[in-house]
Amino acid sequence: MYLIGKKAFIDNLSKITKVEISKSNKSLINTLKENNIQFEIKDENYFNKKFPNINHQFIISYIEKEILSLEDLISLTNKNDKVTIIMLDEINDPFNFGNIIRSAEAFGVIAIIYKGNNQVQINDTVIKASTGAISNIHMIKVNNLSNALEILKTNGFWIYATTLANDSVDYTKIDYENKSIIIFGNENKGISPLIASKSDFRIKIPMHGSVQSLNVGTSVGIVLAWIKKEG
């Protein structure tokens, strides 16, 4: 996996295995030499072509992204008083996936749980769209979301499913527990009935215009901003 920009380079120096960099980044090249990190000098046009419209700062850092197991995540969260985790039910658009990662990291989410099938996986587009946030959040890939929810429930988590079902309540009218899982669904189908049935609460963002729903990436940002504010 790669990260873009100088901050990502500095924040993840100990994890970096290789770097592509322009010769204009002289101080960073010295840092690479001091830390015995492999690097390649690339022409600035290389970065502009690879990452158009992104502030790449002429540096790409490569790291090995660790994908935690569900058991590792539970062990990790037992040390925290308040934990918010996102679960994704078949997100198909890599840009949405990347934007969700970006919003989740920005609002203090500790991890994202996603499926190993019928779901876009971590790829170049997802990494680009996350703008480096993926390096600062735990990613948990599971085979079965339903089974994962059952395990999380037995470990003290409360489940909140975002859905437009008739019994869904305004997301601002809920008191979120210290250990919360917020589920967001597929761009077209939403959350599957099985996964929704596993939730303790069903929540929604009230619509006041002519549209019936929001892009999932936008919904994630709205809900997480509220939870962070209230927490």
C-alpha positions as CSV (number, residue, x, y, z in Angstrom):
1,M,0.0,0.0,0.0
2,Y,1.2,3.5,-0.6
3,L,0.7,6.9,1.0
4,I,0.9,10.3,-0.5
5,G,2.6,13.5,0.7
6,K,5.1,14.7,3.2
7,K,3.0,14.3,6.4
8,A,2.1,10.7,5.6
9,F,5.9,10.1,5.1
10,I,6.8,11.6,8.4
11,D,4.0,10.0,10.4
12,N,4.8,6.5,9.1
13,L,8.6,6.6,8.8
14,S,9.1,3.4,10.9
15,K,6.7,1.5,8.6
16,I,8.0,2.6,5.2
17,T,9.7,0.0,3.0
18,K,10.3,2.1,-0.1
19,V,9.8,5.6,-1.4
20,E,9.4,7.3,-4.7
21,I,10.6,11.0,-4.5
22,S,11.7,13.9,-6.6
23,K,15.1,15.4,-6.2
24,S,13.6,18.7,-5.0
25,N,12.8,17.0,-1.7
26,K,16.4,17.2,-0.5
27,S,15.7,17.2,3.3
28,L,13.5,14.1,3.0
29,I,16.1,12.3,0.8
30,N,18.6,12.9,3.7
31,T,16.1,11.4,6.1
32,L,15.7,8.4,3.9
33,K,19.5,7.9,3.8
34,E,19.8,8.3,7.6
35,N,17.1,5.6,8.1
36,N,18.4,3.3,5.4
37,I,15.1,3.3,3.5
38,Q,15.2,2.3,-0.1
39,F,14.1,5.1,-2.5
40,E,13.9,6.0,-6.2
41,I,14.3,9.5,-7.7
42,K,11.5,10.2,-10.1
43,D,10.8,13.1,-12.4
44,E,8.1,15.5,-11.2
45,N,6.0,14.7,-14.2
46,Y,5.8,11.1,-12.9
47,F,3.9,12.3,-9.9
48,N,1.7,14.7,-11.8
49,K,0.6,12.0,-14.2
50,K,0.0,9.4,-11.5
51,F,-1.9,11.7,-9.1
52,P,-3.5,14.5,-11.1
53,N,-5.4,17.0,-9.0
54,I,-3.9,15.6,-5.7
55,N,-1.3,17.4,-3.6
56,H,1.3,14.7,-3.8
57,Q,4.2,17.0,-2.9
58,F,6.4,14.7,-5.1
59,I,6.6,11.8,-2.7
60,I,5.0,8.4,-2.5
61,S,5.7,6.1,0.5
62,Y,5.1,2.4,0.4
63,I,4.1,0.5,3.6
64,E,2.7,-2.9,4.5
65,K,-0.9,-2.2,5.6
66,E,-1.8,-4.6,8.5
67,I,-5.4,-6.0,8.3
68,L,-6.4,-6.9,11.8
69,S,-8.6,-9.9,12.7
70,L,-11.9,-9.3,14.6
71,E,-10.3,-10.9,17.7
72,D,-7.4,-8.4,17.5
73,L,-9.9,-5.6,17.3
74,I,-11.9,-6.7,20.3
75,S,-8.7,-7.1,22.3
76,L,-7.6,-3.6,21.2
77,T,-11.0,-2.0,22.1
78,N,-11.1,-3.5,25.5
79,K,-8.5,-0.9,26.5
80,N,-10.7,2.0,25.4
81,D,-13.5,3.6,27.4
82,K,-15.3,4.9,24.3
83,V,-15.1,3.3,20.9
84,T,-16.9,4.0,17.6
85,I,-16.5,1.5,14.8
86,I,-18.0,1.5,11.3
87,M,-19.2,-1.6,9.5
88,L,-19.8,-1.5,5.7
89,D,-22.4,-3.7,4.0
90,E,-21.2,-4.1,0.4
91,I,-19.9,-0.7,-0.6
92,N,-19.1,-1.1,-4.3
93,D,-17.6,2.3,-5.3
94,P,-13.9,2.7,-4.5
95,F,-14.3,6.5,-4.3
96,N,-17.0,6.0,-1.7
97,F,-14.9,3.6,0.2
98,G,-12.0,5.9,0.3
99,N,-14.1,8.9,1.3
100,I,-15.7,6.9,4.1
101,I,-12.2,6.0,5.4
102,R,-11.3,9.7,5.2
103,S,-14.4,10.8,7.2
104,A,-14.1,7.9,9.7
105,E,-10.5,8.8,10.5
106,A,-11.3,12.5,10.7
107,F,-14.0,11.9,13.4
108,G,-12.1,9.5,15.5
109,V,-13.4,6.1,14.4
110,I,-11.0,3.4,15.5
111,A,-11.7,0.8,12.8
112,I,-13.7,-0.1,9.7
113,I,-15.1,-3.6,9.3
114,Y,-15.8,-4.7,5.7
115,K,-16.5,-7.9,3.7
116,G,-14.0,-9.9,1.9
117,N,-16.5,-10.5,-1.0
118,N,-19.2,-8.5,-2.7
119,Q,-17.4,-5.4,-1.6
120,V,-14.8,-3.2,-3.2
121,Q,-11.4,-4.1,-1.7
122,I,-8.5,-1.8,-0.8
123,N,-7.0,-0.7,-4.1
124,D,-5.2,2.3,-5.6
125,T,-8.4,4.3,-6.0
126,V,-9.5,3.7,-2.5
127,I,-6.1,4.7,-1.2
128,K,-6.1,7.9,-3.2
129,A,-9.6,8.8,-2.2
130,S,-8.7,8.3,1.5
131,T,-5.9,10.9,1.1
132,G,-3.6,9.1,3.5
133,A,-6.3,8.5,6.2
134,I,-6.1,4.8,5.7
135,S,-2.7,4.7,7.3
136,N,-4.2,5.9,10.6
137,I,-7.2,3.6,11.0
138,H,-7.6,-0.1,11.5
139,M,-9.1,-2.1,8.7
140,I,-10.9,-5.4,9.6
141,K,-11.9,-7.8,6.8
142,V,-14.4,-10.5,7.6
143,N,-16.1,-13.2,5.7
144,N,-19.5,-12.8,7.3
145,L,-20.9,-9.6,8.7
146,S,-23.7,-11.3,10.5
147,N,-21.4,-13.6,12.4
148,A,-19.1,-10.6,13.2
149,L,-22.0,-8.7,14.7
150,E,-22.9,-11.6,17.0
151,I,-19.4,-11.7,18.3
152,L,-19.3,-8.0,18.8
153,K,-22.6,-8.0,20.7
154,T,-21.3,-10.6,23.1
155,N,-18.3,-8.3,23.7
156,G,-20.4,-5.4,24.8
157,F,-21.0,-3.5,21.5
158,W,-24.3,-1.9,20.6
159,I,-25.3,-1.9,16.9
160,Y,-26.8,1.0,15.0
161,A,-28.0,0.4,11.4
162,T,-28.6,3.4,9.1
163,T,-31.7,2.5,7.1
164,L,-34.9,4.2,5.8
165,A,-37.1,1.6,7.3
166,N,-40.4,2.8,8.8
167,D,-39.2,2.1,12.4
168,S,-36.0,4.1,11.9
169,V,-35.5,7.1,14.2
170,D,-33.7,10.4,13.7
171,Y,-30.0,9.8,14.3
172,T,-29.8,12.9,16.6
173,K,-32.5,11.4,19.0
174,I,-30.3,8.4,20.0
175,D,-27.9,8.1,22.9
176,Y,-24.9,6.3,21.5
177,E,-23.3,3.8,23.9
178,N,-19.6,3.8,24.7
179,K,-19.0,0.8,22.4
180,S,-20.9,1.5,19.2
181,I,-21.0,-0.1,15.7
182,I,-22.5,2.1,13.0
183,I,-23.5,0.2,9.9
184,F,-23.8,1.8,6.5
185,G,-25.1,0.0,3.4
186,N,-24.7,-0.5,-0.3
187,E,-25.0,2.6,-2.5
188,N,-28.2,1.2,-4.2
189,K,-29.7,-1.5,-1.9
190,G,-28.7,-0.1,1.5
191,I,-28.2,-2.5,4.4
192,S,-29.4,-6.1,3.8
193,P,-32.5,-7.2,5.8
194,L,-30.4,-9.8,7.7
195,I,-27.8,-7.3,8.8
196,A,-30.5,-4.7,9.8
197,S,-32.2,-7.4,11.9
198,K,-29.1,-7.8,14.0
199,S,-29.1,-4.1,15.0
200,D,-30.2,-2.7,18.4
201,F,-31.4,0.5,16.8
202,R,-32.3,1.7,13.3
203,I,-31.4,5.3,12.5
204,K,-31.8,7.7,9.6
205,I,-31.0,11.2,8.5
206,P,-34.3,13.1,8.0
207,M,-34.7,14.5,4.5
208,H,-36.3,17.9,4.0
209,G,-35.9,18.3,0.3
210,S,-37.1,16.4,-2.8
211,V,-34.3,13.7,-2.6
212,Q,-35.0,10.6,-0.6
213,S,-31.4,9.8,0.5
214,L,-27.8,10.9,0.5
215,N,-24.6,9.5,-0.9
216,V,-23.3,7.0,1.6
217,G,-20.0,8.9,2.0
218,T,-22.0,12.1,2.8
219,S,-24.2,10.1,5.3
220,V,-21.1,8.7,7.1
221,G,-19.7,12.2,7.6
222,I,-23.0,13.6,8.9
223,V,-23.6,10.8,11.4
224,L,-20.0,10.6,12.7
225,A,-19.8,14.4,13.2
226,W,-22.9,14.2,15.4
227,I,-21.6,11.3,17.4
228,K,-18.3,13.0,17.9
229,K,-20.0,16.3,19.0
230,E,-22.2,14.5,21.5
231,G,-19.5,12.2,22.8
